[in-house]
Amino acid sequence: MERVFLVAGGVKGDSVLEMEESLGELEGLVNTAGGEVIETAWQFLPGLKSSTLIGKGKLEEINTRINELNIDVVVFDNSLTPTQLRNIEEYLDCRVVDRTQLILDIFALHAQTREGKLQVELAQLEYLLPRIVGMGKELSRLGGGIGTRGPGETQLEVQRRRIRQRITLLKEKLKVMEKQRRTQRQRRINQRIFTVSIIGYTNSGKTTLLKALSKDEELEPRDELFATLSPVSRKVFLGLNYEVVFNDTVGFIRKLPHTIVESFKATLEETVYSDLIVHVIDGSDKNWDDKKKASEKVLKEINADGIPRLVVLNKIDRIPEEELELLKAAHPDYVFISALSKDGTDILKMRVLDTLKNKIGKEG
């Protein structure tokens, strides 16, 4: 397990609480990638430094602690420019990874399907392309830990031209898969099969909910970030001869890198063409409202914010009874469930059915 030092830079006036929450989330990402956070540091400046993001004095402090604590890798909560990444790594003489690279690394760990692997490779190569100049040292240590997994040493050591060629090829392959999905989607529309997309913050219980609704025991939810990358579809019987296709989707997160949104756009488009979105929230998380807003932001990015939506507060078995009653009073339109115990899932199915019947009425 690699020893990790977390660093964040912010502008004066930024919320300390938000920075602490973001760093807490970053620690969860590091744990998922197989690292152990040893220490954390942050700095607020009048403006972030274009060359090193944070001040030289702060970097000196961090460098001292790196040597004292035998740190393997420094992970920044910010997205670093190629110049910042190169300068900081030379200054600290330690491997440096930014938030985007860490998330891409976890995606590389979890990509199971052919499409998922192609999407991850595309995102990684597009991240790498502007950073390849002067990356002799970085390229020589690829495959050596957090932030280095993915397409592989031989593909990353090629020149820019060959990387661009690979990117073009990947996009062409993904277009073919997108066309196949479009054909399948059109077939469902012609047969008037309704689709419901389960979306939400990563690790909110989406896969557990799909397992509960579909009664598919082969689905294996995992208690880790970004466990689902490729869409998983299952038929769910709602009663009254209504059978609906439910899609489990990739989890959202704060500051979801643009390269990921772009590379996974074809997958995320399944949500855009849904008849209904079921937005799953981990109600036991004290920051659930912030994470709800982060998910809504991604929905807006992919132009899915206009689709009818049901908000589902999950994991009610972890919420104290008095607090749960207050939540129910404050949010009467939400559906309250425990996907694990299946408590409330019948009510959810009724709400989904009612929403879809209203949609039929409006269309017909």
Phi, psi and chi 1 to 4 in degrees:
 res  aa     phi    psi   chi1   chi2   chi3   chi4
   1 MET       -  125.3 -172.6  175.1  -75.2      -
   2 GLU   -75.9  143.9  -68.7 -176.6  -71.9      -
   3 ARG   -89.9  125.1  -63.4  168.2   65.0   82.1
   4 VAL  -120.8  138.7  179.7      -      -      -
   5 PHE  -111.8  121.6 -163.9  119.8      -      -
   6 LEU   -92.4  139.1  -59.8 -173.2      -      -
   7 VAL  -136.2  141.9 -178.7      -      -      -
   8 ALA  -139.0  143.1      -      -      -      -
   9 GLY  -118.4  139.1      -      -      -      -
  10 GLY  -140.8  170.0      -      -      -      -
  11 VAL  -100.2  141.3  177.9      -      -      -
  12 LYS   -54.5  131.9  -76.4 -176.1  178.1  177.4
  13 GLY   106.7  -19.2      -      -      -      -
  14 ASP   -65.8  156.0  -73.4   -8.6      -      -
  15 SER   -76.7  126.5  166.1      -      -      -
  16 VAL   -65.0  -40.5  174.8      -      -      -
  17 LEU   -61.0  -44.5 -179.7   61.4      -      -
  18 GLU   -63.4  -38.0  -76.9 -175.9   15.8      -
  19 MET   -66.0  -42.0  179.2  170.0  -81.4      -
  20 GLU   -62.5  -41.2  -72.8  175.4  -17.2      -
  21 GLU   -65.7  -41.0  -72.1  173.3   -3.5      -
  22 SER   -66.0  -39.0 -173.1      -      -      -
  23 LEU   -68.6  -34.6  -79.3  166.0      -      -
  24 GLY   -62.9  -40.8      -      -      -      -
  25 GLU   -66.9  -39.1 -174.2  171.6   88.8      -
  26 LEU   -62.2  -37.3 -170.8   68.4      -      -
  27 GLU   -62.6  -39.6 -178.7  169.4   -2.4      -
  28 GLY   -62.2  -38.1      -      -      -      -
  29 LEU   -65.9  -41.5  -69.4  167.1      -      -
  30 VAL   -62.5  -43.3  166.9      -      -      -
  31 ASN   -60.9  -41.6  -67.2  -20.8      -      -
  32 THR   -63.3  -34.5  -60.3      -      -      -
  33 ALA   -79.6   -4.7      -      -      -      -
  34 GLY    96.5   21.3      -      -      -      -
  35 GLY  -111.1  170.1      -      -      -      -
  36 GLU  -127.2  122.3  178.7 -172.1    8.8      -
  37 VAL   -77.6  123.5  173.8      -      -      -
  38 ILE   -98.9  -39.5  -54.8  -60.5      -      -
  39 GLU  -153.4  159.0 -169.2  155.3  -33.1      -
  40 THR  -134.1  143.4  -59.8      -      -      -
  41 ALA  -143.7  148.7      -      -      -      -
  42 TRP  -146.3  164.9   67.4   78.5      -      -
  43 GLN  -148.6  135.2 -175.8  179.8   45.7      -
  44 PHE  -102.8  129.6  -70.2  102.5      -      -
  45 LEU  -125.6  160.0  -63.9  166.5      -      -
  46 PRO   -57.7  -31.8  -23.7   33.5      -      -
  47 GLY  -158.5  143.3      -      -      -      -
  48 LEU   -69.5  141.7  -64.1  173.8      -      -
  49 LYS   -74.3  131.3  -53.6  -72.8 -175.5 -176.4
  50 SER   -69.5  -24.1   60.0      -      -      -
  51 SER   -92.8  -37.0   58.3      -      -      -
  52 THR  -134.7    8.7   53.7      -      -      -
  53 LEU    66.1  -58.1 -169.9   85.1      -      -
  54 ILE  -109.1  173.0   57.9  176.2      -      -
  55 GLY   -72.3  156.7      -      -      -      -
  56 LYS   -63.0  -36.9  -65.9  -72.5  178.5   65.7
  57 GLY   -61.1  -42.7      -      -      -      -
  58 LYS   -66.2  -39.6 -164.8   66.9  177.7  177.6
  59 LEU   -62.1  -37.0  -77.3  172.5      -      -
  60 GLU   -63.7  -43.2  -75.1  178.1   12.5      -
  61 GLU   -59.3  -46.1  -71.2  176.7   26.6      -
  62 ILE   -63.4  -40.4  -67.7  168.3      -      -
  63 ASN   -61.6  -40.2 -163.4   38.5      -      -
  64 THR   -61.8  -45.9  -59.4      -      -      -
  65 ARG   -67.7  -34.4  -65.2  -62.3  -73.0  159.1
  66 ILE   -57.7  -44.9  -75.0  170.9      -      -
  67 ASN   -69.7  -39.2  -65.8  -37.7      -      -
  68 GLU   -68.0  -36.7  -70.0  172.6   -7.7      -
  69 LEU   -98.0    0.8  -61.9  169.2      -      -
  70 ASN    57.3   52.2 -163.9   24.7      -      -
  71 ILE   -76.6  140.2  -63.7  -63.0      -      -
  72 ASP   -93.1  -37.0  -62.7  -57.2      -      -
  73 VAL  -150.4  141.3   57.1      -      -      -
  74 VAL  -104.6  127.8  176.1      -      -      -
  75 VAL  -114.6  121.5  177.9      -      -      -
  76 PHE   -91.2  138.2  -87.0   74.4      -      -
  77 ASP   -76.4  -13.3 -166.3   33.8      -      -
  78 ASN   -90.0  163.1  -49.1   70.5      -      -
  79 SER   -87.7  124.4  -74.0      -      -      -
  80 LEU   -97.8  143.1  -59.3  174.2      -      -
  81 THR   -73.5  162.0   66.0      -      -      -
  82 PRO   -54.7  -39.3  -27.5   35.0      -      -
  83 THR   -66.3  -46.0  -59.2      -      -      -
  84 GLN   -60.8  -45.2  -71.5  169.3  -21.8      -
  85 LEU   -59.0  -45.7 -172.6   64.8      -      -
  86 ARG   -67.2  -44.8 -170.7  161.9   55.6 -111.4
  87 ASN   -65.9  -43.4  -71.0  -16.1      -      -
  88 ILE   -65.5  -42.3  -66.9  168.6      -      -
  89 GLU   -64.3  -39.3 -168.0  160.4   63.3      -
  90 GLU   -68.3  -37.7  -73.8  177.6    2.4      -
  91 TYR   -67.9  -41.8 -160.5   91.5      -      -
  92 LEU   -88.4  -16.3  -62.2  178.8      -      -
  93 ASP    50.6   46.6 -165.3   26.9      -      -
  94 CYS  -149.5  150.6 -179.2      -      -      -
  95 ARG   -62.8  133.5 -176.8  152.2   42.2   92.3
  96 VAL  -122.8  133.8  177.3      -      -      -
  97 VAL  -130.2  138.5  171.5      -      -      -
  98 ASP   -99.1  176.2   68.8    3.3      -      -
  99 ARG   -58.5  -43.0 -174.8 -175.9  178.7   92.8
 100 THR   -60.7  -46.6  -60.5      -      -      -
 101 GLN   -64.2  -36.8 -162.9  172.6   -2.6      -
 102 LEU   -65.1  -43.8  176.8   62.1      -      -
 103 ILE   -65.2  -41.0  -68.1  173.4      -      -
 104 LEU   -61.7  -35.8  -72.5  171.0      -      -
 105 ASP   -63.4  -42.1 -170.5   63.2      -      -
 106 ILE   -68.5  -38.9  -65.5  168.3      -      -
 107 PHE   -60.2  -39.6  -88.7   45.8      -      -
 108 ALA   -63.9  -35.3      -      -      -      -
 109 LEU   -65.5  -37.0  -86.0  173.1      -      -
 110 HIS  -100.1   -6.5  -71.1  173.0      -      -
 111 ALA   -66.9  118.8      -      -      -      -
 112 GLN  -110.6  -43.3  -61.1  -66.4  -33.2      -
 113 THR   -82.4  163.5   65.3      -      -      -
 114 ARG   -60.8  -42.8 -178.9  166.0  175.7  -95.4
 115 GLU   -64.8  -42.9 -176.5  175.5   21.9      -
 116 GLY   -59.7  -42.2      -      -      -      -
 117 LYS   -65.8  -39.7  -71.3  174.5 -178.2  176.3
 118 LEU   -65.1  -41.2  -68.7  175.5      -      -
 119 GLN   -64.5  -41.8  -72.0  168.5  -36.4      -
 120 VAL   -65.8  -44.0  171.6      -      -      -
 121 GLU   -62.0  -41.2 -175.7  179.5   -9.3      -
 122 LEU   -60.2  -47.3  174.9   61.0      -      -
 123 ALA   -63.1  -40.1      -      -      -      -
 124 GLN   -67.0  -42.2  -73.4 -176.5  -46.6      -
 125 LEU   -69.1  -35.6  -69.8  176.3      -      -
 126 GLU   -69.6  -30.6  -71.2 -170.9  -34.9      -
 127 TYR   -70.4  -39.1  172.1   84.3      -      -
 128 LEU   -72.5  -36.6  172.8   69.3      -      -
 129 LEU   -49.9  -51.1 -171.2   57.0      -      -
 130 PRO   -73.3   -8.0   25.9  -33.7      -      -
 131 ARG  -104.3    1.5  -67.8  164.4  172.3   78.8
 132 ILE   -75.5  -23.8 -162.3  162.4      -      -
 133 VAL   -67.4  127.5  173.7      -      -      -
 134 GLY    73.9   19.6      -      -      -      -
 135 MET  -100.3   29.5  -77.5 -170.5   69.4      -
 136 GLY   -55.4  -48.7      -      -      -      -
 137 LYS   -66.3  -43.5 -178.4  173.3   72.2  171.1
 138 GLU   -63.4  -41.2  -71.0   89.0  -25.0      -
 139 LEU   -65.9  -31.8  -70.5  172.5      -      -
 140 SER   -70.7  -20.0   67.3      -      -      -
 141 ARG  -109.5   17.0   48.0   82.2  170.3  159.4
 142 LEU   -65.1  143.2  -75.0  165.1      -      -
 143 GLY    89.6    8.2      -      -      -      -
 144 GLY  -105.5   15.6      -      -      -      -
 145 GLY   145.9 -158.8      -      -      -      -
 146 ILE   -55.4  131.9  -70.1  173.5      -      -
 147 GLY    85.0    5.5      -      -      -      -
 148 THR  -122.0    2.0   67.3      -      -      -
 149 ARG   -80.8  160.5  -57.7  178.0 -178.6   96.5
 150 GLY   137.2 -133.9      -      -      -      -
 151 PRO   -56.4  -30.1  -25.3   34.7      -      -
 152 GLY   111.4  156.5      -      -      -      -
 153 GLU   -59.5  -43.3 -163.6  169.5  -19.5      -
 154 THR   -64.1  -37.7   55.4      -      -      -
 155 GLN   -74.5  -30.1  -72.0  175.6    3.3      -
 156 LEU   -83.9  -15.9  -67.9  175.4      -      -
 157 GLU   -90.8    1.1  -74.5  179.4  -19.7      -
 158 VAL   -76.6  167.4  -62.4      -      -      -
 159 GLN   -73.3  167.6  -59.7  171.4   -9.7      -
 160 ARG   -52.9  -42.8  -82.9  173.7  174.7  -99.6
 161 ARG   -58.7  -44.2  179.0  177.7   56.0   82.2
 162 ARG   -69.8  -33.0  -70.5 -170.5   60.4 -167.7
 163 ILE   -65.9  -42.9  -70.0  179.9      -      -
 164 ARG   -60.7  -40.4  -74.2 -161.3 -175.3   98.1
 165 GLN   -62.5  -41.0  -72.8  173.6  -15.2      -
 166 ARG   -65.3  -41.1  179.8   66.2 -178.4  165.5
 167 ILE   -61.1  -44.5  -73.7  172.0      -      -
 168 THR   -60.5  -43.9  -59.1      -      -      -
 169 LEU   -63.0  -43.3  178.6   63.0      -      -
 170 LEU   -62.0  -42.1  -70.5  170.1      -      -
 171 LYS   -63.5  -38.0  -73.7 -178.4  176.0  178.7
 172 GLU   -65.4  -43.2  -72.7  172.2   -3.3      -
 173 LYS   -63.3  -41.6  -72.1 -177.9  176.3  180.0
 174 LEU   -68.5  -31.3  -72.6  167.9      -      -
 175 LYS   -64.2  -39.4  -87.2 -174.7 -179.3  177.6
 176 VAL   -61.6  -44.6  171.5      -      -      -
 177 MET   -66.4  -36.3  -67.3 -179.4  176.1      -
 178 GLU   -64.4  -39.6 -175.6 -177.8   -7.5      -
 179 LYS   -63.3  -41.6 -172.9  177.4  179.1 -178.6
 180 GLN   -62.0  -41.2  -69.0  169.2  -10.0      -
 181 ARG   -66.5  -37.4 -170.1 -177.2  -68.7  109.9
 182 ARG   -63.4  -39.4 -159.3 -179.2  -59.3  127.4
 183 THR   -63.3  -44.7  -58.3      -      -      -
 184 GLN   -62.7  -40.1  -67.4  168.5   -4.7      -
 185 ARG   -64.9  -42.1 -170.2 -172.0  -59.2  131.3
 186 GLN   -64.2  -36.0 -169.6   58.7   49.9      -
 187 ARG   -63.7  -41.1 -167.0  179.5  -60.8  126.6
 188 ARG   -64.9  -39.0  -71.8 -159.4  -57.7  -96.4
 189 ILE   -65.3  -44.0  -68.6  169.6      -      -
 190 ASN   -62.9  -36.5  -66.8  -19.7      -      -
 191 GLN   -85.0   -1.0  -65.6  173.4   -6.5      -
 192 ARG    54.9   49.5 -153.7   59.6 -164.9  106.5
 193 ILE   -94.5  120.6  -62.0  172.7      -      -
 194 PHE   -77.1  145.5  -73.3  101.4      -      -
 195 THR  -121.4  139.7   58.1      -      -      -
 196 VAL  -124.5  126.6  177.5      -      -      -
 197 SER  -100.7  129.2  -74.9      -      -      -
 198 ILE   -93.1  114.7  -56.0  173.9      -      -
 199 ILE  -121.5  170.3   68.9  101.5      -      -
 200 GLY   155.2  174.9      -      -      -      -
 201 TYR   -63.7  148.9 -146.1   76.6      -      -
 202 THR   -57.6  138.6 -176.5      -      -      -
 203 ASN    69.0   29.6 -149.5   24.2      -      -
 204 SER   -91.4   -8.4   59.4      -      -      -
 205 GLY   105.9   24.7      -      -      -      -
 206 LYS   -65.8  -46.6  -59.0 -176.1  -58.3  -60.4
 207 THR   -67.0  -37.5  -55.1      -      -      -
 208 THR   -61.7  -38.8  -54.8      -      -      -
 209 LEU   -66.5  -44.7  175.8   57.6      -      -
 210 LEU   -60.7  -39.0 -177.5   59.8      -      -
 211 LYS   -63.3  -42.4 -179.5  176.1 -178.2  176.9
 212 ALA   -66.4  -41.1      -      -      -      -
 213 LEU   -73.6  -39.3  -66.6  173.7      -      -
 214 SER   -89.6  -14.7   64.8      -      -      -
 215 LYS    59.9   31.1  -59.9  176.8 -177.7  176.6
 216 ASP   -93.7  105.0 -175.8  -10.4      -      -
 217 GLU   -72.9  -11.7  -65.8  -57.9  -40.3      -
 218 GLU   -78.1  -19.1  -69.2 -175.6    7.3      -
 219 LEU   -67.8  132.6  -75.3  173.0      -      -
 220 GLU  -122.1   92.8  -65.7 -176.5    8.6      -
 221 PRO   -64.0  143.0  -17.3   30.3      -      -
 222 ARG  -125.0  138.7  -60.9 -160.2  -60.0  -85.8
 223 ASP   -83.9   67.5 -174.1   19.4      -      -
 224 GLU  -154.5  161.4   54.6 -172.5   22.3      -
 225 LEU   -73.1  140.1  -56.4  177.9      -      -
 226 PHE    56.6   43.9  -61.2  120.4      -      -
 227 ALA   -69.5  -29.8      -      -      -      -
 228 THR  -109.1  122.0  -58.5      -      -      -
 229 LEU  -112.0  -46.3  -71.1 -172.0      -      -
 230 SER   -92.4  146.5  -58.6      -      -      -
 231 PRO   -62.6  136.6   -3.3    9.8      -      -
 232 VAL  -114.3  124.3  177.6      -      -      -
 233 SER  -113.4  138.6  -60.3      -      -      -
 234 ARG  -142.4  144.6  -66.8  -68.3 -175.2  -86.7
 235 LYS   -80.6  139.3  -73.0 -176.3  178.6  179.3
 236 VAL  -128.1  127.9  175.9      -      -      -
 237 PHE   -88.1  121.2 -178.2   67.5      -      -
 238 LEU  -100.1   -4.5  -61.5  178.3      -      -
 239 GLY    97.8  166.6      -      -      -      -
 240 LEU    54.9   33.8  -59.8  176.6      -      -
 241 ASN    64.7   21.5  -65.4  -38.6      -      -
 242 TYR   -96.2  120.7  -81.5   96.0      -      -
 243 GLU  -119.7  126.7 -160.2  170.3   51.2      -
 244 VAL  -123.5  145.0  175.2      -      -      -
 245 VAL   -92.0  122.1  173.4      -      -      -
 246 PHE  -102.1  133.4  -84.5   72.1      -      -
 247 ASN  -111.5  124.8  -63.5  -41.4      -      -
 248 ASP   -85.6  139.4 -172.8    8.5      -      -
 249 THR  -125.5  169.1   58.9      -      -      -
 250 VAL   -61.8  139.3   61.5      -      -      -
 251 GLY   -70.7  150.0      -      -      -      -
 252 PHE   -94.1  169.3  -60.9  152.5      -      -
 253 ILE  -159.5  158.1 -163.1  168.1      -      -
 254 ARG   -59.6  144.1  -80.5 -168.3 -161.9   98.0
 255 LYS    51.5   45.1  -61.8 -174.5  -84.2 -171.6
 256 LEU   -62.4  119.5 -170.0   66.8      -      -
 257 PRO   -56.8  141.3  -23.9   34.2      -      -
 258 HIS   -60.4  -35.9 -177.8   68.9      -      -
 259 THR   -60.8  -34.1   50.9      -      -      -
 260 ILE   -72.6  -45.2  -72.1  174.9      -      -
 261 VAL   -58.2  -42.8  174.5      -      -      -
 262 GLU   -66.9  -46.8  -78.0  -59.8  -52.9      -
 263 SER   -66.8  -31.9  -62.5      -      -      -
 264 PHE   -99.2   12.7  -79.3   76.4      -      -
 265 LYS   -58.5  -40.4 -168.7  162.1  -90.4 -176.0
 266 ALA   -62.3  -40.7      -      -      -      -
 267 THR   -67.6  -44.4  -58.4      -      -      -
 268 LEU   -67.3  -21.3  -67.1  169.4      -      -
 269 GLU   -63.3  -23.0  -91.2 -171.1    1.8      -
 270 GLU   -54.9  -36.8  -76.9  -64.5  -59.7      -
 271 THR   -66.8  -40.1  -55.4      -      -      -
 272 VAL   -61.1  -33.7  177.9      -      -      -
 273 TYR   -96.9   13.6  -70.2   96.5      -      -
 274 SER   -76.2  154.2  -60.2      -      -      -
 275 ASP   -81.7  -23.4  -64.1  -71.3      -      -
 276 LEU  -154.4  144.6  175.9   66.8      -      -
 277 ILE  -112.2  128.7  -71.1  173.2      -      -
 278 VAL  -103.7  109.3  170.4      -      -      -
 279 HIS   -93.1  107.6 -175.4  169.7      -      -
 280 VAL   -91.4  131.2 -179.4      -      -      -
 281 ILE  -124.8  138.9  -62.2  165.8      -      -
 282 ASP   -79.9   98.4  178.3   -2.2      -      -
 283 GLY   -67.3  -16.5      -      -      -      -
 284 SER   -83.4   -8.2   67.2      -      -      -
 285 ASP   -84.2  124.0 -172.6  -32.9      -      -
 286 LYS   -63.3  -22.0   62.3  176.6 -177.4  173.6
 287 ASN  -101.7   26.3  -58.9  -44.2      -      -
 288 TRP   -60.9  -33.6   67.0  -96.8      -      -
 289 ASP   -67.6  -39.4 -166.3   48.0      -      -
 290 ASP   -64.0  -40.1  -71.9  -22.6      -      -
 291 LYS   -70.8  -31.4  -67.9 -178.7  175.8  179.9
 292 LYS   -62.1  -44.4  174.3  176.0  176.3  -75.4
 293 LYS   -65.9  -37.1  -70.7  172.1 -176.4  172.2
 294 ALA   -63.6  -40.1      -      -      -      -
 295 SER   -66.7  -40.4  -62.5      -      -      -
 296 GLU   -63.9  -33.1  -71.8  170.6  -14.5      -
 297 LYS   -63.9  -41.8 -174.5  178.8  177.1 -176.8
 298 VAL   -66.7  -40.3  178.1      -      -      -
 299 LEU   -57.5  -39.8  -75.1  177.9      -      -
 300 LYS   -66.9  -39.4 -167.7  168.7 -175.5  178.4
 301 GLU   -60.0  -35.6  -87.9 -170.4   68.4      -
 302 ILE   -99.2   12.9   61.6  173.0      -      -
 303 ASN    61.4   39.0  -61.3  -43.7      -      -
 304 ALA  -113.2   10.1      -      -      -      -
 305 ASP   -76.2  -10.3   51.2  -30.6      -      -
 306 GLY   -94.5    0.2      -      -      -      -
 307 ILE   -82.1  140.6  -63.5  169.2      -      -
 308 PRO   -51.2  142.2  -25.1   32.0      -      -
 309 ARG  -139.0  139.5 -160.9  178.4  -44.9  165.8
 310 LEU  -113.2  128.4  -81.9  176.9      -      -
 311 VAL   -95.7  126.2  178.9      -      -      -
 312 VAL  -117.5  119.5  175.3      -      -      -
 313 LEU   -92.0  109.5 -146.2   69.0      -      -
 314 ASN   -95.7  169.6 -172.1   25.8      -      -
 315 LYS    64.7   38.3  -55.0 -172.4 -175.6 -178.8
 316 ILE   -66.8  -17.6   58.3  171.7      -      -
 317 ASP   -67.9  -14.0   49.6  -48.2      -      -
 318 ARG  -101.1    1.6  -61.1 -176.2 -175.4  179.6
 319 ILE  -103.4  129.7  -55.0  173.7      -      -
 320 PRO   -56.0  144.5  -23.7   32.7      -      -
 321 GLU   -56.6  -44.9 -165.0  169.9  -28.1      -
 322 GLU   -62.4  -42.6  -72.0 -176.3    8.5      -
 323 GLU   -65.5  -38.0 -173.7 -178.9  -27.8      -
 324 LEU   -63.5  -41.9 -177.7   58.3      -      -
 325 GLU   -63.2  -38.3  -69.3  -53.5  -46.0      -
 326 LEU   -65.7  -39.7  -71.2  172.0      -      -
 327 LEU   -64.2  -41.7  -76.3  169.2      -      -
 328 LYS   -64.2  -38.7  -73.9 -179.8  177.1  179.4
 329 ALA   -68.7  -36.2      -      -      -      -
 330 ALA   -78.1  -25.0      -      -      -      -
 331 HIS  -132.6   70.5  -55.6  -76.6      -      -
 332 PRO   -64.5  -20.5   22.1  -32.1      -      -
 333 ASP   -85.0  -12.6  -67.6  -23.8      -      -
 334 TYR   -76.1  156.5  -70.6    8.2      -      -
 335 VAL  -104.8  127.5 -176.4      -      -      -
 336 PHE  -105.0  121.7  -67.5   80.6      -      -
 337 ILE  -141.1  166.8   69.2  163.5      -      -
 338 SER  -124.7  105.8  166.4      -      -      -
 339 ALA   -63.2  -29.8      -      -      -      -
 340 LEU   -68.6  -46.7 -169.4   62.1      -      -
 341 SER   -91.4   -7.0   67.9      -      -      -
 342 LYS    70.4   11.3  -59.2 -177.4 -178.2  178.0
 343 ASP   -66.1  122.9 -175.6   17.4      -      -
 344 GLY    89.6   -5.7      -      -      -      -
 345 THR   -70.0  -29.8   53.4      -      -      -
 346 ASP   -66.5  -39.0  -74.7  -20.8      -      -
 347 ILE   -64.4  -40.3  -66.0  171.2      -      -
 348 LEU   -61.0  -44.4  173.2   59.2      -      -
 349 LYS   -61.0  -39.4  -75.0  162.8   79.7  171.2
 350 MET   -64.3  -41.3  -72.6  172.5   57.1      -
 351 ARG   -66.3  -39.6  -71.7  -75.4  -59.1  -85.3
 352 VAL   -62.6  -45.4  169.2      -      -      -
 353 LEU   -61.8  -45.0 -178.2   57.4      -      -
 354 ASP   -60.7  -42.3  -72.2  -17.0      -      -
 355 THR   -64.5  -42.8  -54.1      -      -      -
 356 LEU   -70.0  -35.6  -67.6  177.6      -      -
 357 LYS   -65.4  -36.9  -77.7  164.0   71.1  177.6
 358 ASN   -64.1  -38.6  -72.2  -23.5      -      -
 359 LYS   -64.6  -41.6 -174.7  178.0  174.7   71.4
 360 ILE   -61.6  -42.7  -65.3  167.9      -      -
 361 GLY   -61.8  -41.8      -      -      -      -
 362 LYS   -68.2  -35.5  -71.9  176.0 -177.7  175.9
 363 GLU   -80.5  -28.7  -69.6  178.1   -4.4      -
 364 GLY   -99.0      -      -      -      -      -
